[in-house]
Amino acid sequence: MKTWAVVVLGSTLCVAGCATQPMGVAPMSSSGKPQFFDVDVEVEEDNGTFTLEIQSGPQCPTVLGPENGCIEVGLEKMGVIVFRLEGGDVTSCEGEPEETWVWKGVSLTELPNVTQTGNTYEKKYSKISTKAQADFYAEEYGDISFLSPGGQEMVILDMNSSAYTIWYELTAVQCGTGKEAKTDPRIKNHGGFGRN
């Protein structure tokens, strides 16, 4: 398992896997600090249908109890979110057994648009706001373009500039079959990172 170091230099942000604990962070503001989240995810199968289940990691308090996979980024914090699939050591499908799962990517949406046909639910993504695009280095329809999916560990950054809630959809793919598994928890930003 890697640990991650995040360095903010002016407007340049670097994330790098490190062999040791992170050495430190140079925040954009005097009060801003990174907030690290480790999210462990497993693939579950039910009658040939695969889903992703959050096994450990952050939870947001709700009226109905904790919500698994919900990430709450505190006031004046930058979120560094690490998603790990079961196993966690595979970097690509090359040379791996066909039942191995790797990350395909992550997409964001601010207003989930879910349609139901019988017992089937389909989520459609709409454009996300420019603030969310900037906070997550995302494209207008929510795809996070700077990621290099293909392994079992994936890092996303949340600059948390203002308070809002956004849903994220994780997608993993099975190496030998191309079957996909997904989950869609949310991120609650409290904002304020980067302000002087």
Contact map, one row per residue, 1 for C-alpha under 8 A:
1110000000000000000000000000000000000000000000000000000000000000000000000000000000000001100000000000000000000000000000000000000000000000000000000000000000000000000000000000000000000000000000000000
1111000000000000111100000000000000000000000000000000000000000000000000000000000000000000000000000000000000000000000000000000000000000000000000000000000000000000000000000000000000000000000000000000
1111100000000000111111000000000000000000000000000000000000000000000000000000000000000000000000000000000000000000000000000000000000000000000000000000000000000000000000000000000000000000000000000000
0111110000000011110011000000000000000000000000000000000000000000000000000000000000000000000000000000000000000000000000000000000000000000000000000000000000000000000000000000000000000000000000000000
0011111000000011110011111000000000000000000000000000000000000000000000000000000000000000000000000000000000000000000000000000000000000000000000000000000000000000000000000000000000000000000000000000
0001111100001111000001011000000000000000000000000000000000000000000000000000000000000000000000000000000000000000000000000000000000000000000000000000000000000000000000000000000000000000000000000000
0000111110001110000000011110000000000000000000000000000000000000000000000000000000000000000000000000000000000000000000000000000000000000000000000000000000000000000000000000000000000000000000000000
0000011111111100000000001111000000000000000000000000000000000000000000000000000000000000000000000000000000000000000000000000000000000000000000000000000000000000000000000000000000000000000000000000
0000001111111000000000000111000000000000000000000000000000000000000000000000000000000000000000000000000000000000000000000000000000000000000000000000000000000000000000000000000000000000000000000000
0000000111110000000000000001000000000000000000000000000000000000000000000000000000000000000000000000000000000000000000000000000000000000000000000000000000000000000000000000000000000000000000000000
0000000111111000000000000000000000000000000000000000000000000000000000000000000000000000000000000000000000000000000000000000000000000000000000000000000000000000000000000000000000000000000000000000
0000000111111100000000000000000000000000000000000000000000000000000000000000000000000000000000000000000000000000000000000000000000000000000000000000000000000000000000000000000000000000000000000000
0000011110111110000000000000000000000000000000000000000000000000000000000000000000000000000000000000000000000000000000000000000000000000000000000000000000000000000000000000000000000000000000000000
0000011100011111000000000000000000000000000000000000000000000000000000000000000000000000000000000000000000000000000000000000000000000000000000000000000000000000000000000000000000000000000000000000
0001111000001111100000000000000000000000000000000000000000000000000000000000000000000000000000000000000000000000000000000000000000000000000000000000000000000000000000000000000000000000000000000000
0001110000000111110000000000000000000000000000000000000000000000000000000000000000000000000000000000000000000000000000000000000000000000000000000000000000000000000000000000000000000000000000000000
0111100000000011111000000000000000000000000000000000000000000000000000000000000000000000000000000000000000000000000000000000000000000000000000000000000000000000000000000000000000000000000000000000
0111100000000001111111000000000000000000000000000000000000000000000000000000000000000000000000000000000000000000000000000000000000000000000000000000000000000000000000000000000000000000000000000000
0110000000000000111110000000000000000000000000000000000000000000000000000000000000000000000000000000000000000000000000000000000000000000000000000000000000000000000000000000000000000000000000000000
0110000000000000011111000000000000000000000000000000000000000000000000000000000000000000000000000000000000000000000000000000000000000000000000000000000000000000000000000000000000000000000000000000
0011100000000000011111100000000000000000000000000000000000000000000000000000000000000000000000000000000000000000000000000000000000000000000000000000000000000000000000000000000000000000000000000000
0011110000000000010111110000000000000000000000000000000000000000000000000000000000000000000000000000000000000000000000000000000000000000000000000000000000000000000000000000000000000000000000000000
0000100000000000000011111000000000000000000000000000000000000000000000000000000000000000000000000000000000000000000000000000000000000000000000000000000000000000000000000000000000000000000000000000
0000111000000000000001111100000000000000000000000000000000000000000000000000000000000000000000000000000000000000000000000000000000000000000000000000000000000000000000000000000000000000000000000000
0000111100000000000000111110000011000000000000000000000000000000000000000000000000000000000000000000000000000000000000000000000000000000000000000000000000000000000000000000000000000000000000000000
0000001110000000000000011111000000000000000000000000000000000000000000000000000000000000000000000000000000000000000000000000000000000000000000000000000000000000000000000000000000000000000000000000
0000001110000000000000001111111111000000000000000000000000000000000000000000000000000000000000000000000000000000000000000000000000000000000000000000000000000000000000000000000000000000000000000100
0000000111000000000000000111110100000000000000000000000000000000000000000000000000000000000000000000000000000000000000000000000000000000000000000000000000000000000000000000000000000000000000001110
0000000000000000000000000011111100000000000000000000000000000000000000000000000000000000000000000000000000000000000000000000000000000000000000000000000000000000000000000000000000000000000000001111
0000000000000000000000000011111100000000000000000000000000000000000000000000000000000000000000000000000000000000000000000000000000000000000000000000000000000000000000000000000000000000000000000001
0000000000000000000000000010111110000000000000000000000000000000000000000001000000000000000000000000000000000000000000000000000000000000000000000000000000000000000000000000000000000000000000000000
0000000000000000000000000011111111000000000000000000000000000000000000000001110000000000000000000000000000000000000000000000000000000000000000000000000000000000000000000000000000000000000000011100
0000000000000000000000001010001111100000000000000000000000000000000000000001110000000000000000000000000000000000000000000000000000000000000000000000000000000000000000000000000000000000000000001000
0000000000000000000000001010000111110000000000000000000000000000000000000000111100000000000000000000000000000000000000000000000000000000000000000000000000000000000000000000000000000000000000000000
0000000000000000000000000000000011111000000000000000000000000000000000001100111100000000000000000000000000000000000000000000000000000000000000000000000000000000000000000000000000000000000000000000
0000000000000000000000000000000001111100000000000000000000000000000000000000001111000000000000000000000000000000000000000000000000000000000000000000000000000000000000000000000000000000000000000000
0000000000000000000000000000000000111110000000000000000011000000000000100000001111000000000000000000000000000000000000000000000000000000000000000000000000000000000000000000000000000000000000000000
0000000000000000000000000000000000011111000000000000000111000000000000000000000011110000000000000000000000000000000000000000000000000000000000000000000000000000000000000000000000000000000000000000
0000000000000000000000000000000000001111100000000000011111000000000010000000000011110000000000000000000000000000000000000000000000000000000000000000000000000000000000000000000000000000000000000000
0000000000000000000000000000000000000111110000000000011110000000000000000000000000111100000000000000000000000000000000000000000000000000000000000000000000000000000000000000000000000000000000000000
0000000000000000000000000000000000000011111000000001111100000000000000000000000000111100000000000000000000000000000000000000000000000000000000000000000000000000000000000000000000000000000000000000
0000000000000000000000000000000000000001111100000001111000000000000000000000000000001100000000000000000000000000000000000000000000000000000000000000000000000000000000000000000000000000000000000000
0000000000000000000000000000000000000000111110000111100000000000000000000000000000001100000000000000100000000000000000000000000000000000000000000000000000000000000000000000000000001000000000000000
0000000000000000000000000000000000000000011111000111100000000000000000000000000000000000000000000000000000000000000000000000000000000000000000000000000000000000000000000000000000000000000000000000
0000000000000000000000000000000000000000001111111110000000000000000000000000000000000000000000000000000000000000000000000000000000000000000000000000000000000000000000000000000000000000000000000000
0000000000000000000000000000000000000000000111111100000000000000000000000000000000000000000000000000000000000000000000000000000000000000000000000000000000000000000000000000000000000000000000000000
0000000000000000000000000000000000000000000011111000000000000000000000000000000000000000000000000000000000000000000000000000000000000000000000000000000000000000000000000000000000000000000000000000
0000000000000000000000000000000000000000000011111100000000000000000000000000000000000000000000000000000000000000000000000000000000000000000000000000000000000000000000000000000000000000000000000000
0000000000000000000000000000000000000000000011111110000000000000000000000000000000000000000000000000000000000000000000000000000000000000000000000000000000000000000000000000000000000000000000000000
0000000000000000000000000000000000000000001111011111000000000000000000000000000000000000000000000000000000000000000000000000000000000000000000000000000000000000000000000000000000011100000000000000
0000000000000000000000000000000000000000001110001111100000000000000000000000000000000000000000000000000000000000000000000000000000000000000000000000000000000000000000000000000000001110000000000000
0000000000000000000000000000000000000000111100000111110000000000000000000000000000000000000000000000000000000000000000000000000000000000000000000000000000000000000000000101000000001110000000000000
0000000000000000000000000000000000000000111100000011111000000000000000000000000000000000000000000000000000000000000000000000000000000000000000000000000000000000000000000000000000000010000000000000
0000000000000000000000000000000000000011110000000001111110000000000110000000000000000000000000000000000000000000000000000000000000000000000000000000000000000000000000000000000000000000000000000000
0000000000000000000000000000000000000011110000000000111110000000000100000000000000000000000000000000000000000000000000000000000000000000000000000000000000000000000000000000000000000000000000000000
0000000000000000000000000000000000000111100000000000011111000000000110000000000000000000000000000000000000000000000000000000000000000000000000000000000000000000000000000000000000000000000000000000
0000000000000000000000000000000000001111000000000000011111100000000110000000000000000000000000000000000000000000000000000000000000000000000000000000000000000000000000000000000000000000000000000000
0000000000000000000000000000000000001110000000000000000111110000000111110000000000000000000000000000000000000000000000000000000000000000000000000000000000000000000000000000000000000000000000000000
0000000000000000000000000000000000000000000000000000000011111000011111110000000000000000000000000000000000000000000000000000000000000000000000000000000000000000000000000000000000000000000000000000
0000000000000000000000000000000000000000000000000000000001111100011111110000000000000000000000000000000000000000000000000000000000000000000000000000000000000000000000000000000000000000000000000000
0000000000000000000000000000000000000000000000000000000000111110111000000000000000000000000000000000000000000000000000000000000000000000000000000000000000000000000000000000000000000000000000000000
0000000000000000000000000000000000000000000000000000000000011111111000000000000000000000000000000000000000000000000000000000000000000000000000000000000000000000000000000000000000000000000000000000
0000000000000000000000000000000000000000000000000000000000001111100000000000000000000000000000000000000000000000000000000000000000000000000000000000000000000000000000000000000000000000000000000000
0000000000000000000000000000000000000000000000000000000000000111110000000000000000000000000000000000000000000000000000000000000000000000000000000000000000000000000000000000000000000000000000000000
0000000000000000000000000000000000000000000000000000000000001111111000000000000000000000000000000000000000000000000000000000000000000000000000000000000000000000000000000000000000000000000000000000
0000000000000000000000000000000000000000000000000000000000111101111100000000000000000000000000000000000000000000000000000000000000000000000000000000000000000000000000000000000000000000000000000000
0000000000000000000000000000000000000000000000000000000000111100111111000000000000000000000000000000000000000000000000000000000000000000000000000000000000000000000000000000000000000000000000000000
0000000000000000000000000000000000000000000000000000011111110000011111000000000000000000000000000000000000000000000000000000000000000000000000000000000000000000000000000000000000000000100000000000
0000000000000000000000000000000000000010000000000000010111110000001111100000000000000000000000000000000000000000000000000000000000000000000000000000000000000000000000000000000000000000110000000000
0000000000000000000000000000000000000000000000000000000001110000001111110000000000000000000000000000000000000000000000000000000000000000000000000000000000000000000000000000000000000000111100000000
0000000000000000000000000000000000001000000000000000000001110000000011111000000000000000000000000000000000000000000000000000000000000000000000000000000000000000000000000000000000000000011100000000
0000000000000000000000000000000000000000000000000000000001110000000001111100000000000000000000000000000000000000000000000000000000000000000000000000000000000000000000000000000000000000001111000000
0000000000000000000000000000000000100000000000000000000000000000000000111110111000000000000000000000000000000000000000000000000000000000000000000000000000000001000000000000000000000000001111100000
0000000000000000000000000000000000100000000000000000000000000000000000011111100000000000000000000000000000000000000000000000000000000000000000000000000000000000000000000000000000000000000011100000
0000000000000000000000000000000000000000000000000000000000000000000000001111100000000000000000000000000000000000000000000000000000000000000000000000000000000000000000000000000000000000000011111000
0000000000000000000000000000001110000000000000000000000000000000000000000111110000000000000000000000000000000000000000000000000000000000000000000000000000000001000000000000000000000000000001111110
0000000000000000000000000000000111100000000000000000000000000000000000001111111000000000000000000000000000000000000000000000000000000000000000000000000000000011000000000000000000000000000000111000
0000000000000000000000000000000111100000000000000000000000000000000000001001111100000000000000000000000000000000000000000000000000000000000000000000000000001111000000000000000000000000000000001000
0000000000000000000000000000000001111000000000000000000000000000000000001000111110000000000000000000000000000000000000000000000000000000000000000000000000001111000000000000000000000000000000000000
0000000000000000000000000000000001111000000000000000000000000000000000000000011111000000000000000000000000000000000000000000000000000000000000000000000000111100000000000000000000000000000000000000
0000000000000000000000000000000000011110000000000000000000000000000000000000001111100000000000000000000000000000000000000000000000000000000000000000000000111100000000000000000000000000000000000000
0000000000000000000000000000000000011110000000000000000000000000000000000000000111110000000000000000000000000000000000000000000000000000000000000000000011110000000000000000000000000000000000000000
0000000000000000000000000000000000000111100000000000000000000000000000000000000011111000000000000000000000000000000000000000000000000000000000000000000111100000000000000000000000000000000000000000
0000000000000000000000000000000000000111100000000000000000000000000000000000000001111101000000000000000000000000000000000000000000000000000000000000000111000000000000000000000000000000000000000000
0000000000000000000000000000000000000001111000000000000000000000000000000000000000111111000000000000111000000000000000000000000000000000000000000000000110000000000000000000000000000000000000000000
0000000000000000000000000000000000000001111000000000000000000000000000000000000000011111000000000000000000000000000000000000000000000000000000000000000100000000000000000000000000000000000000000000
0000000000000000000000000000000000000000000000000000000000000000000000000000000000001111110000000000000000000000000000000000000000000000000000000000000100000000000000000000000000000000000000000000
1000000000000000000000000000000000000000000000000000000000000000000000000000000000011111110000000000000000000000000000000000000000000000000000000000001110000000000000000000000000000000000000000000
1000000000000000000000000000000000000000000000000000000000000000000000000000000000000011111000000000000000000000000000000000000000000000000000000000001110000000000000000000000000000000000000000000
0000000000000000000000000000000000000000000000000000000000000000000000000000000000000011111110000000010000000000000000000000000000000000000000000000001100000000000000000000000000000000000000000000
0000000000000000000000000000000000000000000000000000000000000000000000000000000000000000111110000000010000000000000000000000000000000000000000000000011110000000000000000000000000000000000000000000
0000000000000000000000000000000000000000000000000000000000000000000000000000000000000000011111010000010000000000000000000000000000000000000000000000011100000000000000000000000000000000000000000000
0000000000000000000000000000000000000000000000000000000000000000000000000000000000000000011111111001010000000000000000000000000000000000000000000000011000000000000000000000001000000000000000000000
0000000000000000000000000000000000000000000000000000000000000000000000000000000000000000000111110000000000000000000000000000000000000000000000000000000000000000000000000000000000000000000000000000
0000000000000000000000000000000000000000000000000000000000000000000000000000000000000000000011111000000000000000000000000000000000000000000000000000000000000000000000000000000000000000000000000000
0000000000000000000000000000000000000000000000000000000000000000000000000000000000000000000111111101000000000000000000000000000000000000000000000000000000000000000000000000001000000000000000000000
0000000000000000000000000000000000000000000000000000000000000000000000000000000000000000000010111111000000000000000000000000000000000000000000000000000000000000000000000000001100000000000000000000
0000000000000000000000000000000000000000000000000000000000000000000000000000000000000000000000011111000000000000000000000000000000000000000000000000000000000000000000000000011110000000000000000000
0000000000000000000000000000000000000000000000000000000000000000000000000000000000000000000000001111100000000000000000000000000000000000000000000000000000000000000000000000011110000000000000000000
0000000000000000000000000000000000000000000000000000000000000000000000000000000000000000000010011111110000000000000000000000000000000000000000000000000000000000000000000000011100000000000000000000
0000000000000000000000000000000000000000001000000000000000000000000000000000000000001000000000000011111000000000000000000000000000000000000000000000000100000000000000000001111000000000000000000000
0000000000000000000000000000000000000000000000000000000000000000000000000000000000001000011110000001111100000000000000000000000000000000000000000000111100000000000000000001111000000000000000000000
0000000000000000000000000000000000000000000000000000000000000000000000000000000000001000000000000000111110000000000000000000000000000000000000000000111111000000000000000111100000000000000000000000
0000000000000000000000000000000000000000000000000000000000000000000000000000000000000000000000000000011111000000000000000000000000000000000000000000110000000000000000000111100000000000000000000000
0000000000000000000000000000000000000000000000000000000000000000000000000000000000000000000000000000001111100000000000000000000000000000000000110010100000000000000000000111000000000000000000000000
0000000000000000000000000000000000000000000000000000000000000000000000000000000000000000000000000000000111110000000000000000000000000000000000110000000000000000000000011110000000000000000000000000
0000000000000000000000000000000000000000000000000000000000000000000000000000000000000000000000000000000011111000000000000000000000000000000011110000000000000000000000011100000000000000000000000000
0000000000000000000000000000000000000000000000000000000000000000000000000000000000000000000000000000000001111100000000000000100100000000000011110000000000000000000001111000000000000000000000000000
0000000000000000000000000000000000000000000000000000000000000000000000000000000000000000000000000000000000111111000000000000111100000000000011000000000000000000000001110000000000000000000000000000
0000000000000000000000000000000000000000000000000000000000000000000000000000000000000000000000000000000000011111000000000000000110000000000000000000000000000000000011100000000000000000000000000000
0000000000000000000000000000000000000000000000000000000000000000000000000000000000000000000000000000000000001111100000000000010000000000000000000000000000000000000001100000000000000000000000000000
0000000000000000000000000000000000000000000000000000000000000000000000000000000000000000000000000000000000001111110000000011100000000000000000000000000000000000000000100000000000000000000000000000
0000000000000000000000000000000000000000000000000000000000000000000000000000000000000000000000000000000000000011111000000011110000000000000000000000000000000000000000000000000000000000000000000000
0000000000000000000000000000000000000000000000000000000000000000000000000000000000000000000000000000000000000001111100001111000000000000000000000000000000000000000000000000000000000000000000000000
0000000000000000000000000000000000000000000000000000000000000000000000000000000000000000000000000000000000000000111110001111000000000000000000000000000000000000000000000000000000000000000000000000
0000000000000000000000000000000000000000000000000000000000000000000000000000000000000000000000000000000000000000011111111100000000000000000000000000000000000000000000000000000000000000000000000000
0000000000000000000000000000000000000000000000000000000000000000000000000000000000000000000000000000000000000000001111111000000000000000000000000000000000000000000000000000000000000000000000000000
0000000000000000000000000000000000000000000000000000000000000000000000000000000000000000000000000000000000000000000111110000000000000000000000000000000000000000000000000000000000000000000000000000
0000000000000000000000000000000000000000000000000000000000000000000000000000000000000000000000000000000000000000000111111000000000000000000000000000000000000000000000000000000000000000000000000000
0000000000000000000000000000000000000000000000000000000000000000000000000000000000000000000000000000000000000000000111111100000000000000000000000000000000000000000000000000000000000000000000000000
0000000000000000000000000000000000000000000000000000000000000000000000000000000000000000000000000000000000000000011110111110000000000000000000000000000000000000000000000000000000000000000000000000
0000000000000000000000000000000000000000000000000000000000000000000000000000000000000000000000000000000000000000011100011111000000000000000000000000000000000000000000000000000000000000000000000000
0000000000000000000000000000000000000000000000000000000000000000000000000000000000000000000000000000000000000001111000001111100000000000000000000000000000000000000000000000000000000000000000000000
0000000000000000000000000000000000000000000000000000000000000000000000000000000000000000000000000000000000000001111000000111110000000000000000000000000000000000000000000000000000000000000000000000
0000000000000000000000000000000000000000000000000000000000000000000000000000000000000000000000000000000000011001100000000011111000000000000011000000000000000000000000000000000000000000000000000000
0000000000000000000000000000000000000000000000000000000000000000000000000000000000000000000000000000000000001010100000000001111100000000000011000000000000000000000000000000000000000000000000000000
0000000000000000000000000000000000000000000000000000000000000000000000000000000000000000000000000000000000001000000000000000111110000000000111000000000000000000000000000000000000000000000000000000
0000000000000000000000000000000000000000000000000000000000000000000000000000000000000000000000000000000000011100000000000000011111011000000111000000000000000000000000000000000000000000000000000000
0000000000000000000000000000000000000000000000000000000000000000000000000000000000000000000000000000000000000100000000000000001111111000000100000000000000000000000000000000000000000000000000000000
0000000000000000000000000000000000000000000000000000000000000000000000000000000000000000000000000000000000000000000000000000000111111100000100000000000000000000000000000000000000000000000000000000
0000000000000000000000000000000000000000000000000000000000000000000000000000000000000000000000000000000000000000000000000000000011111110000000000000000000000000110000000000000000000000000000000000
0000000000000000000000000000000000000000000000000000000000000000000000000000000000000000000000000000000000000000000000000000000111111111110000000000000000000000000000000000000000000000000000000000
0000000000000000000000000000000000000000000000000000000000000000000000000000000000000000000000000000000000000000000000000000000111111111111101000000000000000000000000000000000000000000000000000000
0000000000000000000000000000000000000000000000000000000000000000000000000000000000000000000000000000000000000000000000000000000001111111110000000000000000000010000000000000000000000000000000000000
0000000000000000000000000000000000000000000000000000000000000000000000000000000000000000000000000000000000000000000000000000000000111111110000000000000000001111100000000000000000000000000000000000
0000000000000000000000000000000000000000000000000000000000000000000000000000000000000000000000000000000000000000000000000000000000011111110000010000000000011110000000000000000000000000000000000000
0000000000000000000000000000000000000000000000000000000000000000000000000000000000000000000000000000000000000000000000000000000000011111111000011100000000001000000000000000000000000000000000000000
0000000000000000000000000000000000000000000000000000000000000000000000000000000000000000000000000000000000000000000000000000000000011111111111111100000000000000000000000000000000000000000000000000
0000000000000000000000000000000000000000000000000000000000000000000000000000000000000000000000000000000000000000000000000000000000001000111111111000000000000000000000000000000000000000000000000000
0000000000000000000000000000000000000000000000000000000000000000000000000000000000000000000000000000000000000000000000000000001111001000011111100000000000000000000000000000000000000000000000000000
0000000000000000000000000000000000000000000000000000000000000000000000000000000000000000000000000000000000111000000000000000111100000000011111100000000000000000000000000000000000000000000000000000
0000000000000000000000000000000000000000000000000000000000000000000000000000000000000000000000000000000000111000000000000000111100001000011111110000000000000000000000000000000000000000000000000000
0000000000000000000000000000000000000000000000000000000000000000000000000000000000000000000000000000000011110000000000000000000000000000011111111000000000000000000000000000000000000000000000000000
0000000000000000000000000000000000000000000000000000000000000000000000000000000000000000000000000000000011110000000000000000000000000001111001111110000000000000000000000000000000000000000000000000
0000000000000000000000000000000000000000000000000000000000000000000000000000000000000000000000000000000000000000000000000000000000000000111000111110000000000000000000000000000000000000000000000000
0000000000000000000000000000000000000000000000000000000000000000000000000000000000000000000000000000000000000000000000000000000000000000110000011111000000000000000000000000000000000000000000000000
0000000000000000000000000000000000000000000000000000000000000000000000000000000000000000000000000000000010000000000000000000000000000000000000011111100001110000000000000000000000000000000000000000
0000000000000000000000000000000000000000000000000000000000000000000000000000000000000000000000000000000000000000000000000000000000000000000000000111110001000000000000000000000000000000000000000000
0000000000000000000000000000000000000000000000000000000000000000000000000000000000000000000000000000011110000000000000000000000000000000000000000011111001000000000000000000000000000000000000000000
0000000000000000000000000000000000000000000000000000000000000000000000000000000000000000001110000000011100000000000000000000000000000000000000000001111100000000000000000000000000000000000000000000
0000000000000000000000000000000000000000000000000000000000000000000000000000000000000001111110000000011000000000000000000000000000000000000000000000111111000000000000000000000000000000000000000000
0000000000000000000000000000000000000000000000000000000000000000000000000000000000111111111100000000111000000000000000000000000000000000000000000000011111000000000000000000000000000000000000000000
0000000000000000000000000000000000000000000000000000000000000000000000000000000001111001101000000000001000000000000000000000000000000000000000000000001111100000000000000000000000000000000000000000
0000000000000000000000000000000000000000000000000000000000000000000000000000000001110000000000000000001000000000000000000000000000000000000000000011101111110000000000000000000000000000000000000000
0000000000000000000000000000000000000000000000000000000000000000000000000000000111100000000000000000000000000000000000000000000000000000000000000010000011111000000000000000000000000000000000000000
0000000000000000000000000000000000000000000000000000000000000000000000000000000111000000000000000000000000000000000000000000000000000001000000000010000001111100000000000000000000000000000000000000
0000000000000000000000000000000000000000000000000000000000000000000000000000011110000000000000000000000000000000000000000000000000000011100000000000000000111110000000000000000000000000000000000000
0000000000000000000000000000000000000000000000000000000000000000000000000000011110000000000000000000000000000000000000000000000000000011000000000000000000011111000000000000000000000000000000000000
0000000000000000000000000000000000000000000000000000000000000000000000000000111000000000000000000000000000000000000000000000000000000111000000000000000000001111100000000000000000000000000000001100
0000000000000000000000000000000000000000000000000000000000000000000000001001111000000000000000000000000000000000000000000000000000000010000000000000000000000111111000000000000000000000000011111000
0000000000000000000000000000000000000000000000000000000000000000000000000000000000000000000000000000000000000000000000000000000000100010000000000000000000000011111000000000000000000000000000111110
0000000000000000000000000000000000000000000000000000000000000000000000000000000000000000000000000000000000000000000000000000000000100000000000000000000000000001111100000000000000000000000011111000
0000000000000000000000000000000000000000000000000000000000000000000000000000000000000000000000000000000000000000000000000000000000000000000000000000000000000001111110000000000000000000000111110000
0000000000000000000000000000000000000000000000000000000000000000000000000000000000000000000000000000000000000000000000000000000000000000000000000000000000000000011111000000000000000000000111100000
0000000000000000000000000000000000000000000000000000000000000000000000000000000000000000000000000000000000000100000000000000000000000000000000000000000000000000001111100000000000000000011110000000
0000000000000000000000000000000000000000000000000000000000000000000000000000000000000000000000000000000000011110000000000000000000000000000000000000000000000000000111110000000000000000011100000000
0000000000000000000000000000000000000000000000000000000000000000000000000000000000000000000000000000000000011111000000000000000000000000000000000000000000000000000011111000000000000001111000000000
0000000000000000000000000000000000000000000000000000000000000000000000000000000000000000000000000000000001111000000000000000000000000000000000000000000000000000000001111100000000000001111000000000
0000000000000000000000000000000000000000000000000000000000000000000000000000000000000000000000000000000001110000000000000000000000000000000000000000000000000000000000111110000000000111100000000000
0000000000000000000000000000000000000000000000000001000000000000000000000000000000000000000000000000001111100000000000000000000000000000000000000000000000000000000000011111000000000111000000000000
0000000000000000000000000000000000000000000000000000000000000000000000000000000000000000000000000000001111000000000000000000000000000000000000000000000000000000000000001111100000011110000000000000
0000000000000000000000000000000000000000000000000001000000000000000000000000000000000000000000000000111110000000000000000000000000000000000000000000000000000000000000000111110000011100000000000000
0000000000000000000000000000000000000000000000000000000000000000000000000000000000000000000000000000111100000000000000000000000000000000000000000000000000000000000000000011111001111000000000000000
0000000000000000000000000000000000000000000000000000000000000000000000000000000000000000000000000111110000000000000000000000000000000000000000000000000000000000000000000001111111110000000000000000
0000000000000000000000000000000000000000000000000000000000000000000000000000000000000000000010011111110000000000000000000000000000000000000000000000000000000000000000000000111111000000000000000000
0000000000000000000000000000000000000000000000000000000000000000000000000000000000000000000000001111000000000000000000000000000000000000000000000000000000000000000000000000011111000000000000000000
0000000000000000000000000000000000000000000000000000000000000000000000000000000000000000000000000110000000000000000000000000000000000000000000000000000000000000000000000000011111100000000000000000
0000000000000000000000000000000000000000000000000000000000000000000000000000000000000000000000000000000000000000000000000000000000000000000000000000000000000000000000000000111111110000000000000000
0000000000000000000000000000000000000000000000000000000000000000000000000000000000000000000000000000000000000000000000000000000000000000000000000000000000000000000000000000110011111000000000000000
0000000000000000000000000000000000000000000000000100000000000000000000000000000000000000000000000000000000000000000000000000000000000000000000000000000000000000000000000011110001111100000000000000
0000000000000000000000000000000000000000001000000111000000000000000000000000000000000000000000000000000000000000000000000000000000000000000000000000000000000000000000000011100000111110000000000000
0000000000000000000000000000000000000000000000000111000000000000000000000000000000000000000000000000000000000000000000000000000000000000000000000000000000000000000000001111000000011111000000000000
0000000000000000000000000000000000000000000000000011100000000000000000000000000000000000000000000000000000000000000000000000000000000000000000000000000000000000000000001110000000001111100000000000
0000000000000000000000000000000000000000000000000000000000000000000000000000000000000000000000000000000000000000000000000000000000000000000000000000000000000000000000111100000000000111110000000000
0000000000000000000000000000000000000000000000000000000000000000000111000000000000000000000000000000000000000000000000000000000000000000000000000000000000000000000000111000000000000011111000000000
0000000000000000000000000000000000000000000000000000000000000000000011100000000000000000000000000000000000000000000000000000000000000000000000000000000000000000000011110000000000000001111100000000
0000000000000000000000000000000000000000000000000000000000000000000001111000000000000000000000000000000000000000000000000000000000000000000000000000000000000000000011110000000000000000111110000000
0000000000000000000000000000000000000000000000000000000000000000000001111000000000000000000000000000000000000000000000000000000000000000000000000000000000000000001111000000000000000000011111000000
0000000000000000000000000000000000000000000000000000000000000000000000011110000000000000000000000000000000000000000000000000000000000000000000000000000000000001011110000000000000000000001111100000
0000000000000000000000000000000000000000000000000000000000000000000000011111000000000000000000000000000000000000000000000000000000000000000000000000000000000001011100000000000000000000000111110000
0000000000000000000000000000000000000000000000000000000000000000000000001111100000000000000000000000000000000000000000000000000000000000000000000000000000000001111100000000000000000000000011111000
0000000000000000000000000000000100000000000000000000000000000000000000000011100000000000000000000000000000000000000000000000000000000000000000000000000000000001111000000000000000000000000001111110
0000000000000000000000000001100110000000000000000000000000000000000000000011110000000000000000000000000000000000000000000000000000000000000000000000000000000011110000000000000000000000000000111110
0000000000000000000000000011100100000000000000000000000000000000000000000001000000000000000000000000000000000000000000000000000000000000000000000000000000000010100000000000000000000000000000011111
0000000000000000000000000001100000000000000000000000000000000000000000000001000000000000000000000000000000000000000000000000000000000000000000000000000000000000100000000000000000000000000000011111
0000000000000000000000000000110000000000000000000000000000000000000000000000000000000000000000000000000000000000000000000000000000000000000000000000000000000000000000000000000000000000000000000111
